[in-house]
Amino acid sequence: MVNKVLQTLPAATSDAERFFRSNLSYETDCSDVWETLRSERDSFVLLDVRGQNSYLTAHVPGAVSLPHWDISPEALDRFPTDAVFVVYCAGPHCNGADKGAVKLAAMGRTVKKMIGGMTGWAAEGFATADGPEPREPAR
């Protein structure tokens, strides 16, 4: 019987360290976002890149709605040029956060993805908000 786990050998430990360290440069998780929002709300802009209807139904409190298909230089004018963006979408089954992150990075904006999206947020048991976006962007 073929061992499916070890059919492809694991990477060398130095390569694995470099790979996983690199991932942390691109991603954050729901728990880290929740904790940071509690203490340093102004340290990043949290973007919900799903459609407006999904946002209105439930979103991370303090998140700004900007669907990934609407991300443009003009849409970003309201944010400081040195802002760090954290994007999220519906969850692991959705690539909207990746699409949004690509657009932001291509425009020279600093960006990380909140892995898990709304599915991960709910799995952690964190509260959600509904309705229109806040008057002031979460930074």
C-alpha beads as a LAMMPS data file, in Angstrom:
LAMMPS data file: protein, C-alpha beads

139 atoms
138 bonds

1 atom types
1 bond types

-500.0 500.0 xlo xhi
-500.0 500.0 ylo yhi
-500.0 500.0 zlo zhi

Masses

1 110.0

Atoms # bond

1 1 1 0.000 0.000 0.000
2 1 1 1.286 3.485 -0.908
3 1 1 1.673 5.949 1.933
4 1 1 -0.224 8.951 0.517
5 1 1 1.230 11.311 3.127
6 1 1 4.844 10.474 2.319
7 1 1 4.449 9.704 -1.379
8 1 1 5.898 13.175 -1.915
9 1 1 8.641 13.654 0.639
10 1 1 8.461 16.600 3.049
11 1 1 10.609 19.631 2.272
12 1 1 13.902 20.156 4.017
13 1 1 13.377 21.877 7.368
14 1 1 15.137 25.056 6.199
15 1 1 12.876 25.204 3.131
16 1 1 9.805 24.537 5.281
17 1 1 10.753 27.318 7.692
18 1 1 11.227 29.779 4.817
19 1 1 7.898 28.740 3.263
20 1 1 5.839 29.023 6.451
21 1 1 7.534 32.269 7.512
22 1 1 6.692 33.660 4.086
23 1 1 3.029 32.665 4.495
24 1 1 2.825 34.806 7.625
25 1 1 3.823 37.828 5.522
26 1 1 0.741 37.309 3.351
27 1 1 -1.827 36.000 5.823
28 1 1 -3.271 36.651 9.229
29 1 1 -6.041 34.762 11.000
30 1 1 -9.394 35.652 12.497
31 1 1 -8.145 35.462 16.067
32 1 1 -5.272 37.875 15.399
33 1 1 -7.625 40.294 13.626
34 1 1 -10.136 40.109 16.493
35 1 1 -7.460 40.700 19.127
36 1 1 -5.908 43.597 17.220
37 1 1 -9.271 45.260 16.559
38 1 1 -9.886 45.234 20.321
39 1 1 -6.665 47.072 21.140
40 1 1 -5.303 48.791 18.018
41 1 1 -8.298 49.494 15.813
42 1 1 -6.395 52.092 13.783
43 1 1 -3.479 49.863 12.765
44 1 1 -5.043 48.529 9.533
45 1 1 -8.045 48.859 7.228
46 1 1 -10.253 45.782 7.289
47 1 1 -11.911 45.277 3.893
48 1 1 -14.845 42.969 3.326
49 1 1 -14.452 42.214 -0.385
50 1 1 -17.697 40.243 -0.779
51 1 1 -20.789 41.662 -2.451
52 1 1 -22.815 44.379 -0.745
53 1 1 -25.740 42.060 0.105
54 1 1 -23.440 39.641 1.934
55 1 1 -21.878 42.552 3.814
56 1 1 -25.271 43.944 4.839
57 1 1 -26.331 40.520 6.152
58 1 1 -23.248 39.958 8.333
59 1 1 -19.703 41.314 8.468
60 1 1 -16.804 41.699 10.855
61 1 1 -17.532 44.727 13.061
62 1 1 -15.524 47.713 11.831
63 1 1 -14.965 46.289 8.356
64 1 1 -15.462 48.482 5.318
65 1 1 -17.363 47.064 2.348
66 1 1 -15.410 47.214 -0.912
67 1 1 -16.239 44.306 -3.228
68 1 1 -13.118 43.031 -4.980
69 1 1 -14.553 43.898 -8.406
70 1 1 -14.886 47.549 -7.293
71 1 1 -11.318 47.974 -6.042
72 1 1 -9.750 50.796 -8.048
73 1 1 -7.398 53.703 -7.412
74 1 1 -10.445 55.982 -7.088
75 1 1 -12.111 53.663 -4.548
76 1 1 -8.927 53.720 -2.468
77 1 1 -8.640 57.530 -2.424
78 1 1 -10.371 57.693 0.971
79 1 1 -7.591 55.651 2.603
80 1 1 -4.058 56.828 3.428
81 1 1 -1.482 55.676 0.890
82 1 1 0.499 53.953 3.665
83 1 1 -2.521 52.036 5.009
84 1 1 -2.167 48.309 5.593
85 1 1 -5.201 46.468 4.247
86 1 1 -6.529 43.171 5.570
87 1 1 -9.005 41.574 3.170
88 1 1 -11.512 38.806 3.751
89 1 1 -14.319 37.084 1.883
90 1 1 -16.801 34.312 2.648
91 1 1 -14.278 31.669 3.657
92 1 1 -11.898 28.986 2.439
93 1 1 -14.269 28.070 -0.399
94 1 1 -14.077 31.630 -1.798
95 1 1 -11.211 33.319 -3.643
96 1 1 -12.550 36.864 -3.412
97 1 1 -9.947 37.802 -0.805
98 1 1 -7.183 36.611 -3.130
99 1 1 -8.667 38.621 -6.009
100 1 1 -8.877 41.711 -3.808
101 1 1 -5.344 41.212 -2.502
102 1 1 -3.992 40.908 -6.051
103 1 1 -5.637 44.190 -7.042
104 1 1 -4.405 46.012 -3.948
105 1 1 -0.849 44.743 -4.348
106 1 1 -0.858 45.621 -8.060
107 1 1 -1.792 49.181 -7.041
108 1 1 1.171 49.326 -4.680
109 1 1 -0.922 48.883 -1.523
110 1 1 0.230 46.770 1.416
111 1 1 -2.134 43.861 1.980
112 1 1 -2.675 40.678 3.976
113 1 1 -5.502 38.173 3.780
114 1 1 -7.534 37.105 6.793
115 1 1 -7.627 33.352 6.287
116 1 1 -10.934 31.697 7.062
117 1 1 -13.023 34.715 6.092
118 1 1 -16.525 34.890 7.536
119 1 1 -16.606 31.100 7.951
120 1 1 -13.525 31.254 10.160
121 1 1 -14.842 34.297 12.027
122 1 1 -18.058 32.431 12.879
123 1 1 -16.158 29.251 13.803
124 1 1 -14.167 31.282 16.346
125 1 1 -17.447 32.490 17.877
126 1 1 -16.765 36.177 17.241
127 1 1 -19.680 38.594 16.984
128 1 1 -20.767 39.997 13.639
129 1 1 -22.438 43.221 12.637
130 1 1 -25.088 43.823 10.004
131 1 1 -26.339 46.797 8.069
132 1 1 -24.466 49.575 6.280
133 1 1 -20.790 50.246 6.685
134 1 1 -19.472 52.491 9.447
135 1 1 -19.202 56.209 8.774
136 1 1 -15.455 56.147 9.352
137 1 1 -13.256 53.423 7.852
138 1 1 -11.650 51.023 10.340
139 1 1 -7.932 51.791 10.159

Bonds

1 1 1 2
2 1 2 3
3 1 3 4
4 1 4 5
5 1 5 6
6 1 6 7
7 1 7 8
8 1 8 9
9 1 9 10
10 1 10 11
11 1 11 12
12 1 12 13
13 1 13 14
14 1 14 15
15 1 15 16
16 1 16 17
17 1 17 18
18 1 18 19
19 1 19 20
20 1 20 21
21 1 21 22
22 1 22 23
23 1 23 24
24 1 24 25
25 1 25 26
26 1 26 27
27 1 27 28
28 1 28 29
29 1 29 30
30 1 30 31
31 1 31 32
32 1 32 33
33 1 33 34
34 1 34 35
35 1 35 36
36 1 36 37
37 1 37 38
38 1 38 39
39 1 39 40
40 1 40 41
41 1 41 42
42 1 42 43
43 1 43 44
44 1 44 45
45 1 45 46
46 1 46 47
47 1 47 48
48 1 48 49
49 1 49 50
50 1 50 51
51 1 51 52
52 1 52 53
53 1 53 54
54 1 54 55
55 1 55 56
56 1 56 57
57 1 57 58
58 1 58 59
59 1 59 60
60 1 60 61
61 1 61 62
62 1 62 63
63 1 63 64
64 1 64 65
65 1 65 66
66 1 66 67
67 1 67 68
68 1 68 69
69 1 69 70
70 1 70 71
71 1 71 72
72 1 72 73
73 1 73 74
74 1 74 75
75 1 75 76
76 1 76 77
77 1 77 78
78 1 78 79
79 1 79 80
80 1 80 81
81 1 81 82
82 1 82 83
83 1 83 84
84 1 84 85
85 1 85 86
86 1 86 87
87 1 87 88
88 1 88 89
89 1 89 90
90 1 90 91
91 1 91 92
92 1 92 93
93 1 93 94
94 1 94 95
95 1 95 96
96 1 96 97
97 1 97 98
98 1 98 99
99 1 99 100
100 1 100 101
101 1 101 102
102 1 102 103
103 1 103 104
104 1 104 105
105 1 105 106
106 1 106 107
107 1 107 108
108 1 108 109
109 1 109 110
110 1 110 111
111 1 111 112
112 1 112 113
113 1 113 114
114 1 114 115
115 1 115 116
116 1 116 117
117 1 117 118
118 1 118 119
119 1 119 120
120 1 120 121
121 1 121 122
122 1 122 123
123 1 123 124
124 1 124 125
125 1 125 126
126 1 126 127
127 1 127 128
128 1 128 129
129 1 129 130
130 1 130 131
131 1 131 132
132 1 132 133
133 1 133 134
134 1 134 135
135 1 135 136
136 1 136 137
137 1 137 138
138 1 138 139
